Amino acid sequence: MLGLCIGGFWEKSFIKSFPILKTIVSILSIQSILILIAYPIFNQLNLVPQALFILFIVFFLISGILTGSSYPLCAQLLQYNNISLLNTAVNLELLDHWGGSLAGLITGLFMLPLLGVFNTLLVLFFVCFTLLVLFLWK
């Protein structure tokens, strides 16, 4: 929650300074890089458990900040499509709960047991990369 809060406030200031498309592409690029380096770092490095725990917390906080930064971006995109502020808040809350539920079910019930951690991270990277390409294409 701390990461979500920081990401929301951080992104709110960036919306005023940078174009939305450039911001979305930047966040997706950072997420792609984070996904690609997370598994090798945790799997290949022989660190003591305390160092791994601190590294995990750092990655967790960075992921929360990136995830939290999507809320102001989505709200701005919905408002550009002439959706009122009240409907924007309701739509964001609804999409957040449905997306979190479906992603948890798909990942926890299917992807991790069938694919394993490494292949699941590869699938997540390709999803993120596909979104990046779609935003760049537009």
Backbone bond lengths (Angstrom), bond angles and torsions (degrees), N, CA, C in turn:
res aa  C-N    CA-C-N  psi(-1)  N-CA   C-N-CA  omega(-1)  CA-C   N-CA-C  phi
1 M - - - 1.446 - - 1.525 111.62 -
2 L 1.322 116.07 -34.22 1.464 119.47 177.13 1.526 109.87 -62.13
3 G 1.338 116.79 -43.92 1.464 120.50 178.47 1.518 111.98 -63.43
4 L 1.339 116.92 -40.76 1.462 120.11 178.56 1.527 111.22 -62.32
5 C 1.332 115.87 -42.52 1.464 120.99 179.60 1.525 111.05 -64.92
6 I 1.323 116.51 -46.69 1.472 120.31 179.07 1.523 110.23 -62.21
7 G 1.340 116.52 -44.50 1.461 120.48 -179.50 1.519 112.59 -62.69
8 G 1.340 116.78 -39.32 1.457 120.20 178.80 1.518 112.47 -64.38
9 F 1.328 116.60 -46.43 1.468 120.03 178.50 1.529 111.54 -67.37
10 W 1.314 116.28 -39.70 1.463 121.56 -179.49 1.525 110.38 -62.88
11 E 1.325 116.13 -45.60 1.462 119.94 -177.45 1.516 111.83 -71.45
12 K 1.312 117.25 -31.41 1.466 120.40 179.26 1.528 110.55 -59.78
13 S 1.314 116.86 -36.37 1.466 119.56 178.31 1.530 111.32 -75.81
14 F 1.335 117.29 -31.71 1.460 120.10 179.49 1.517 112.63 -72.28
15 I 1.343 117.78 -29.77 1.464 120.70 179.77 1.523 110.20 -60.52
16 K 1.322 116.52 -34.93 1.458 120.33 -179.34 1.527 111.83 -74.40
17 S 1.335 117.67 -24.19 1.457 121.31 -173.74 1.528 114.29 -99.14
18 F 1.326 117.48 -32.67 1.457 121.13 -173.26 1.520 110.90 -123.89
19 P 1.331 117.16 154.74 1.468 119.29 174.59 1.529 110.83 -64.54
20 I 1.317 116.16 148.46 1.458 121.02 -175.93 1.523 111.05 -62.41
21 L 1.320 117.71 -43.32 1.460 120.75 -177.67 1.529 111.20 -60.52
22 K 1.319 116.75 -42.60 1.474 120.40 178.89 1.527 110.56 -64.97
23 T 1.312 117.10 -37.70 1.451 121.13 179.62 1.526 111.18 -67.54
24 I 1.339 116.79 -43.47 1.465 121.01 179.08 1.524 110.14 -61.93
25 V 1.320 116.96 -45.00 1.467 121.10 -179.99 1.531 110.36 -62.89
26 S 1.313 117.18 -39.73 1.465 120.72 179.02 1.525 111.39 -64.02
27 I 1.321 116.85 -45.30 1.465 120.58 -179.04 1.524 110.74 -65.66
28 L 1.338 117.41 -42.54 1.463 119.93 178.31 1.522 111.31 -64.39
29 S 1.322 117.06 -35.82 1.470 119.84 177.78 1.525 111.01 -65.45
30 I 1.324 116.57 -44.11 1.464 120.68 179.03 1.523 110.32 -63.75
31 Q 1.335 117.27 -41.31 1.460 120.33 178.31 1.519 110.97 -63.54
32 S 1.317 117.89 -41.31 1.466 121.08 178.79 1.519 111.12 -61.22
33 I 1.310 116.76 -45.48 1.466 121.16 179.27 1.524 110.32 -63.76
34 L 1.321 116.90 -42.31 1.464 121.11 179.97 1.529 111.10 -61.85
35 I 1.330 117.19 -42.78 1.461 121.09 178.81 1.521 110.43 -64.58
36 L 1.326 117.30 -41.22 1.464 120.74 -177.88 1.535 112.88 -66.72
37 I 1.317 116.83 -35.95 1.468 117.97 -176.08 1.523 113.78 -92.38
38 A 1.337 118.15 -13.90 1.459 120.03 -175.40 1.527 112.19 -64.35
39 Y 1.309 117.94 -50.25 1.463 119.90 -175.74 1.525 112.50 -65.06
40 P 1.328 119.03 -48.58 1.475 117.12 178.66 1.525 113.11 -59.80
41 I 1.324 117.14 -37.22 1.465 119.25 -179.65 1.523 110.40 -64.53
42 F 1.334 117.08 -47.48 1.463 119.61 -176.90 1.524 112.19 -75.08
43 N 1.308 118.23 -28.23 1.460 120.79 -174.96 1.529 112.97 -91.45
44 Q 1.315 117.66 -36.19 1.454 120.69 -171.75 1.519 114.27 -93.73
45 L 1.302 116.87 -29.16 1.461 119.34 -178.88 1.524 110.61 -78.06
46 N 1.289 115.84 136.10 1.461 121.00 176.09 1.529 109.25 -97.80
47 L 1.318 114.78 77.61 1.458 120.17 -179.38 1.519 109.87 -100.77
48 V 1.301 115.25 157.02 1.459 119.90 175.35 1.531 108.37 -67.37
49 P 1.328 118.30 154.61 1.476 120.48 -177.34 1.526 113.90 -56.04
50 Q 1.339 117.34 -34.76 1.469 119.25 -179.72 1.528 110.68 -65.82
51 A 1.328 117.43 -40.57 1.460 120.80 178.94 1.522 111.04 -68.27
52 L 1.341 117.35 -38.73 1.462 120.75 176.27 1.520 111.36 -63.45
53 F 1.325 116.51 -38.24 1.458 120.45 179.13 1.528 110.40 -64.84
54 I 1.312 117.22 -45.20 1.473 120.81 178.67 1.526 110.32 -63.79
55 L 1.320 117.48 -41.60 1.462 121.57 177.74 1.519 110.92 -62.80
56 F 1.338 116.60 -40.31 1.461 121.03 177.25 1.527 110.84 -62.33
57 I 1.320 117.14 -43.62 1.468 121.15 179.03 1.530 110.37 -61.83
58 V 1.323 117.56 -40.79 1.466 121.35 179.09 1.532 110.29 -63.17
59 F 1.331 116.75 -47.36 1.469 120.09 177.88 1.527 110.97 -62.88
60 F 1.321 117.00 -39.05 1.454 121.71 -179.91 1.532 110.54 -63.98
61 L 1.327 116.91 -42.59 1.464 121.19 179.30 1.523 110.70 -67.03
62 I 1.329 117.46 -43.08 1.466 120.50 178.64 1.525 110.38 -62.56
63 S 1.325 117.04 -41.88 1.467 120.39 178.01 1.526 110.86 -63.19
64 G 1.325 117.02 -40.42 1.461 120.51 177.29 1.516 112.41 -63.75
65 I 1.323 116.64 -40.05 1.465 120.44 178.43 1.531 109.82 -64.34
66 L 1.320 117.13 -43.87 1.469 119.99 178.95 1.521 111.28 -65.75
67 T 1.323 116.95 -38.70 1.460 120.06 178.76 1.527 110.38 -68.92
68 G 1.307 117.49 -42.59 1.458 120.63 179.39 1.513 112.97 -65.06
69 S 1.318 116.52 -27.51 1.461 119.05 -179.80 1.521 112.02 -71.69
70 S 1.332 117.46 -13.36 1.465 118.95 -179.53 1.527 111.95 -76.33
71 Y 1.321 118.62 -23.66 1.461 120.37 -177.95 1.525 113.12 -62.86
72 P 1.330 119.96 -52.76 1.470 118.57 177.81 1.528 112.52 -62.63
73 L 1.337 117.24 -34.31 1.463 119.77 178.62 1.516 111.31 -65.00
74 C 1.324 116.56 -46.30 1.473 119.95 178.91 1.524 111.10 -63.76
75 A 1.317 116.83 -40.82 1.464 119.78 178.66 1.522 110.72 -62.30
76 Q 1.317 116.97 -41.95 1.460 120.50 179.37 1.526 110.98 -65.18
77 L 1.334 116.78 -41.23 1.462 119.89 178.48 1.524 111.58 -64.91
78 L 1.334 117.20 -40.25 1.464 119.90 177.75 1.532 110.99 -65.75
79 Q 1.333 117.41 -38.25 1.457 119.74 179.81 1.525 111.55 -70.30
80 Y 1.339 117.52 -29.78 1.463 120.11 174.68 1.525 111.36 -64.21
81 N 1.323 116.68 -26.14 1.464 121.07 178.19 1.523 111.63 -90.66
82 N 1.318 116.59 22.29 1.461 124.59 176.02 1.525 113.54 59.58
83 I 1.316 116.69 38.96 1.452 121.45 173.86 1.522 107.21 -98.21
84 S 1.323 117.01 133.03 1.464 120.30 -175.27 1.524 110.86 -64.20
85 L 1.322 115.01 162.67 1.468 121.20 -177.46 1.522 111.27 -61.93
86 L 1.335 117.96 -41.00 1.460 120.97 179.94 1.531 110.00 -64.51
87 N 1.330 117.29 -45.70 1.464 120.38 178.70 1.528 111.13 -65.62
88 T 1.328 117.14 -33.20 1.465 120.69 177.70 1.519 110.37 -63.10
89 A 1.332 117.31 -46.11 1.462 120.97 179.98 1.522 111.01 -63.41
90 V 1.316 117.19 -42.68 1.465 121.07 179.38 1.523 110.41 -64.89
91 N 1.327 117.36 -44.67 1.464 120.87 180.00 1.524 111.62 -63.61
92 L 1.325 117.62 -42.08 1.465 120.49 178.72 1.530 111.40 -63.27
93 E 1.316 116.52 -42.99 1.470 119.95 179.65 1.524 110.89 -64.81
94 L 1.315 116.61 -43.27 1.463 121.39 179.25 1.530 111.10 -63.75
95 L 1.316 116.42 -47.89 1.462 119.99 179.94 1.530 111.87 -64.29
96 D 1.327 116.80 -35.69 1.460 120.52 178.43 1.524 111.26 -63.14
97 H 1.333 116.87 -47.20 1.462 119.63 -178.63 1.528 111.84 -69.00
98 W 1.315 117.47 -44.14 1.469 120.03 178.81 1.527 110.97 -64.95
99 G 1.317 117.05 -43.73 1.459 120.54 179.70 1.515 112.45 -63.73
100 G 1.323 117.00 -43.68 1.458 120.37 178.33 1.519 112.01 -64.31
101 S 1.314 117.17 -41.19 1.464 120.87 179.31 1.519 111.50 -65.27
102 L 1.315 116.38 -48.80 1.467 119.62 -179.02 1.525 111.72 -66.35
103 A 1.314 117.13 -41.77 1.470 119.64 179.60 1.523 111.09 -64.73
104 G 1.329 117.61 -39.50 1.463 120.59 177.44 1.519 111.98 -64.60
105 L 1.329 116.53 -42.33 1.462 120.01 178.15 1.528 111.93 -65.01
106 I 1.307 116.39 -48.11 1.466 120.07 -178.23 1.521 111.04 -63.40
107 T 1.326 115.72 -45.99 1.464 119.14 -178.06 1.527 111.62 -69.67
108 G 1.325 117.30 -48.61 1.456 120.94 -174.57 1.515 114.58 -73.58
109 L 1.333 117.34 -35.12 1.459 119.76 -176.51 1.526 113.64 -91.64
110 F 1.315 116.72 -28.10 1.461 118.40 -173.11 1.527 114.16 -119.13
111 M 1.316 116.44 -55.33 1.462 119.25 -170.73 1.527 112.69 -67.39
112 L 1.324 118.12 -53.12 1.468 119.62 -177.77 1.532 112.70 -63.84
113 P 1.340 119.33 -47.15 1.465 117.52 179.63 1.531 113.75 -66.41
114 L 1.317 117.61 -36.26 1.459 120.09 -176.27 1.525 113.37 -86.96
115 L 1.329 116.93 -37.49 1.463 120.71 -173.86 1.524 113.65 -101.26
116 G 1.307 117.82 -26.01 1.455 120.64 -173.91 1.523 110.16 86.41
117 V 1.317 116.12 173.04 1.463 121.28 -175.28 1.529 111.43 -67.18
118 F 1.318 117.62 -47.92 1.461 120.73 -175.48 1.525 111.66 -61.66
119 N 1.330 117.35 -48.69 1.465 119.91 -178.79 1.526 111.98 -69.05
120 T 1.336 117.47 -31.98 1.461 120.16 175.27 1.523 110.38 -64.40
121 L 1.339 116.83 -42.67 1.470 119.80 176.82 1.529 110.98 -63.88
122 L 1.326 117.40 -35.99 1.469 119.83 176.40 1.524 111.36 -64.17
123 V 1.327 117.01 -42.22 1.463 120.38 177.32 1.524 110.12 -62.19
124 L 1.341 117.41 -44.38 1.462 120.47 178.25 1.522 111.72 -62.20
125 F 1.332 116.18 -38.07 1.460 119.38 177.07 1.522 110.55 -63.02
126 F 1.327 117.68 -45.12 1.460 120.09 -178.56 1.527 112.13 -67.30
127 V 1.325 117.60 -33.14 1.466 120.16 174.24 1.526 109.74 -64.34
128 C 1.320 116.59 -46.83 1.467 121.62 179.01 1.525 110.57 -63.07
129 F 1.325 116.65 -42.21 1.464 121.45 179.42 1.533 110.92 -64.85
130 T 1.344 117.20 -39.60 1.465 120.92 178.03 1.521 110.81 -63.32
131 L 1.338 116.76 -42.51 1.462 119.67 176.70 1.528 110.97 -62.48
132 L 1.322 116.13 -39.31 1.458 120.83 178.55 1.521 110.28 -61.60
133 V 1.319 117.36 -45.82 1.463 121.49 178.89 1.522 111.29 -63.27
134 L 1.338 117.56 -41.21 1.455 120.38 178.69 1.525 112.32 -63.27
135 F 1.334 116.95 -40.72 1.464 119.63 177.81 1.524 111.66 -69.22
136 L 1.327 116.91 -35.47 1.463 119.20 178.06 1.520 111.69 -71.09
137 W 1.318 116.16 -31.52 1.466 121.35 -178.23 1.516 111.26 -67.57
138 K 1.323 116.80 -35.03 1.459 121.27 -176.96 1.460 112.46 -68.71
